[in-house]
Each structure stands twice: as structure tokens, then as C-alpha cells.
Amino acid sequence: MEVKGISQAVISRLPRYFRYLGELKDEGIERVSSQELSDIMQVTASQIRQDLNNFGGFGQQGYGYNVEYLYEEIGRILGLDQEHNLIIVGAGHLGQALVNYRDFERRGFIFRGIFDNNPQIRGMQIHGILVRPMEEMEQFVREKGIDIAVLTIPKESAVEVAEQLVSYGIKGIWNFAHVDLHVPQGIQVESVHLSDSLMKLSYNLSSGSI
């Protein structure tokens, strides 16, 4: 399916559609209208229809959307119909928490390796995965077909490590380091700045925003 030119705003809403449709599917609901989705998601029915029309629509007038079909189609658009091999770089508290979050594996995101330069934690296992030294990362990435690296390391080393990962063949980086990464075209980076989200919450509390 051709998806070029789709705005990031639309793409950012797809995981929410997927999550809510999954909940409806688990409840045994077979079909849903755009208005019913609107009531659940607090997104206008018009916006929902516009978003889904970017990918073909999927609905039938007078019927709405088949929940299971739409759930599976959005999952396919998001690339969840295939497995992704991941590594964690940084085995601190955040890295360990991510590895132990089992929902990732259910979605097809499989952690294959963990790397850290701290000799005190090398050799330990987290969720059954061995923590390896950074020196082994290149060979591991190439041999295991790793396509996504998760960075949970200090910002001082994140840029250099990201450059190394790109040279090893990594195609996607999930970046938790508090630094913006500049990578070659074709490499996808999704940065998660936890403090930014908390400061946004703080602003809304302070300003009385609803």
C-alpha cells in the first residue's frame, strides 16, 4: 500500500487506533462506527475518516468498520505483521525496564541483545538475555540481523554510539538519550525525551489548561 506523503500527525494517531481497536476486539465487538470511535478516542469522527482514507478508508457506509479487519490492517501499516530484532544499548534501570516489558514481544519487537560498558553488570542476564560488552556489538548486530537499536545511555556517548550503529547496518534508533541525533537519510530515529513530557504536564497544571 502506498503511504508516502502521509503527515506525521496522522501516523502518530495510528497506534492509538490500533490500541483502541484491540480493546474492542478483545471485548468481542465486531463493528464500530467512526462516531463510536470518536466517543472513545476523543478525536472527531471527521478526523478519523480523513485519517483512515489516507490508507484506503476501510469502512462501509451504513455499516462502519469491521473491528478485526481494521485492527489487522492498521497493524500491517504499522509494520506489526513482521518481527523486528532489537538491541538495548545501556543496561541501567530504564534499559532493564524496557527489556522486561512483555508487551513489546507480543507486538513483534524482540530484544535479542543487551550491551553496556559497565564491567559490573556484564555477564548478568536480564529477562534471560545476556548483557554483553560494547566491543561485541558490531558482530552481534551484523550476525543477528538487528534492525532497531534502543539507546538508554547518557547523552555524552549517544551521538558516537548512534554513528557506530548506523555503520553496523542499523536502520532504526529508538533514542531515550537527551540529545538530538543527526543520522544519514534513510535511517529512522524516534526520540523519547521523558522530561519534555513531564514539563508539558507541569505547564498544563500551572496554567490551568484543560
NORPECOR-V990572 format. One record per residue. RES is the residue in three letters. SS is DSSP state (H for helix, E for strand, L for the rest). PHI is phi in radians with two decimals (NA if undefined). Layout:
BEGIN
RES,SS,PHI / RES,SS,PHI
END
This chain:
BEGIN
MET,L,NA / GLU,L,-1.36 / VAL,L,-2.22 / LYS,L,-1.15 / GLY,L,1.48 / ILE,L,-1.30 / SER,L,-1.20 / GLN,H,-1.13 / ALA,H,-1.09 / VAL,H,-1.16 / ILE,H,-1.05 / SER,H,-1.18 / ARG,H,-1.52 / LEU,H,-1.03 / PRO,H,-1.05 / ARG,H,-1.19 / TYR,H,-1.00 / PHE,H,-1.06 / ARG,H,-1.15 / TYR,H,-1.19 / LEU,H,-1.12 / GLY,H,-1.08 / GLU,H,-1.16 / LEU,H,-1.10 / LYS,H,-1.07 / ASP,H,-1.14 / GLU,L,-1.47 / GLY,L,1.45 / ILE,L,-1.42 / GLU,L,-1.61 / ARG,E,-2.51 / VAL,E,-2.60 / SER,L,-1.59 / SER,H,-1.11 / GLN,H,-1.20 / GLU,H,-1.15 / LEU,H,-1.11 / SER,H,-1.05 / ASP,H,-1.11 / ILE,H,-1.30 / MET,H,-1.66 / GLN,L,1.04 / VAL,L,-2.13 / THR,L,-1.09 / ALA,H,-1.03 / SER,H,-1.09 / GLN,H,-1.13 / ILE,H,-1.06 / ARG,H,-1.10 / GLN,H,-1.08 / ASP,H,-1.03 / LEU,H,-1.24 / ASN,H,-1.13 / ASN,L,-1.08 / PHE,L,-2.02 / GLY,L,2.11 / GLY,L,1.69 / PHE,L,1.32 / GLY,L,-1.74 / GLN,E,-2.22 / GLN,L,-1.06 / GLY,L,1.51 / TYR,L,-2.06 / GLY,E,1.66 / TYR,E,-2.03 / ASN,E,-1.29 / VAL,H,-1.05 / GLU,H,-1.13 / TYR,H,-1.11 / LEU,H,-1.16 / TYR,H,-1.02 / GLU,H,-1.20 / GLU,H,-1.18 / ILE,H,-1.17 / GLY,H,-1.04 / ARG,H,-1.19 / ILE,H,-1.05 / LEU,L,-1.37 / GLY,L,1.40 / LEU,L,-1.51 / ASP,L,-1.55 / GLN,L,-2.39 / GLU,L,-1.44 / HIS,E,-2.07 / ASN,E,-1.62 / LEU,E,-2.08 / ILE,E,-2.20 / ILE,E,-1.82 / VAL,E,-1.96 / GLY,L,2.01 / ALA,L,-1.78 / GLY,L,-1.35 / HIS,H,-1.07 / LEU,H,-1.17 / GLY,H,-1.03 / GLN,H,-1.14 / ALA,H,-1.11 / LEU,H,-1.15 / VAL,H,-1.08 / ASN,H,-1.43 / TYR,L,-1.42 / ARG,L,-1.29 / ASP,H,-1.12 / PHE,H,-1.02 / GLU,H,-1.11 / ARG,H,-1.11 / ARG,L,-1.55 / GLY,L,1.69 / PHE,E,-1.71 / ILE,E,-1.85 / PHE,E,-1.35 / ARG,E,-1.81 / GLY,E,-2.75 / ILE,E,-2.29 / PHE,E,-2.27 / ASP,L,-2.74 / ASN,L,-1.68 / ASN,L,-1.51 / PRO,L,-1.11 / GLN,L,-1.28 / ILE,L,-1.97 / ARG,L,-1.11 / GLY,L,1.62 / MET,L,-1.35 / GLN,E,-2.03 / ILE,E,-2.14 / HIS,L,0.92 / GLY,L,1.38 / ILE,E,-1.94 / LEU,E,-1.27 / VAL,E,-1.46 / ARG,E,-1.89 / PRO,L,-1.23 / MET,H,-1.04 / GLU,H,-1.10 / GLU,H,-1.62 / MET,H,-1.16 / GLU,H,-1.05 / GLN,H,-1.10 / PHE,H,-1.10 / VAL,H,-1.05 / ARG,H,-1.23 / GLU,H,-1.33 / LYS,H,-1.64 / GLY,L,1.13 / ILE,L,-1.28 / ASP,L,-1.96 / ILE,E,-2.27 / ALA,E,-1.99 / VAL,E,-1.89 / LEU,E,-1.73 / THR,L,-2.20 / ILE,L,-2.15 / PRO,L,-1.05 / LYS,H,-1.10 / GLU,H,-1.08 / SER,H,-1.89 / ALA,H,-1.14 / VAL,H,-1.10 / GLU,H,-1.12 / VAL,H,-1.14 / ALA,H,-1.07 / GLU,H,-1.07 / GLN,H,-1.09 / LEU,H,-1.07 / VAL,H,-1.08 / SER,H,-1.18 / TYR,H,-1.44 / GLY,L,1.90 / ILE,L,-1.12 / LYS,L,-1.83 / GLY,E,-2.50 / ILE,E,-2.25 / TRP,E,-1.72 / ASN,E,-1.82 / PHE,L,-1.77 / ALA,L,-1.27 / HIS,L,-1.43 / VAL,L,-2.73 / ASP,L,-1.43 / LEU,L,-1.75 / HIS,L,-1.94 / VAL,L,-2.14 / PRO,L,-1.09 / GLN,L,-1.02 / GLY,L,1.75 / ILE,L,-1.66 / GLN,E,-1.67 / VAL,E,-2.18 / GLU,E,-2.09 / SER,E,-1.71 / VAL,L,-2.10 / HIS,L,-1.79 / LEU,H,-1.07 / SER,H,-1.18 / ASP,H,-1.06 / SER,H,-1.12 / LEU,H,-1.17 / MET,H,-1.17 / LYS,H,-1.10 / LEU,H,-1.08 / SER,H,-1.08 / TYR,H,-1.04 / ASN,H,-1.12 / LEU,H,-1.18 / SER,H,-1.24 / SER,H,-1.57 / GLY,L,1.33 / SER,L,-1.16 / ILE,L,-1.90
END
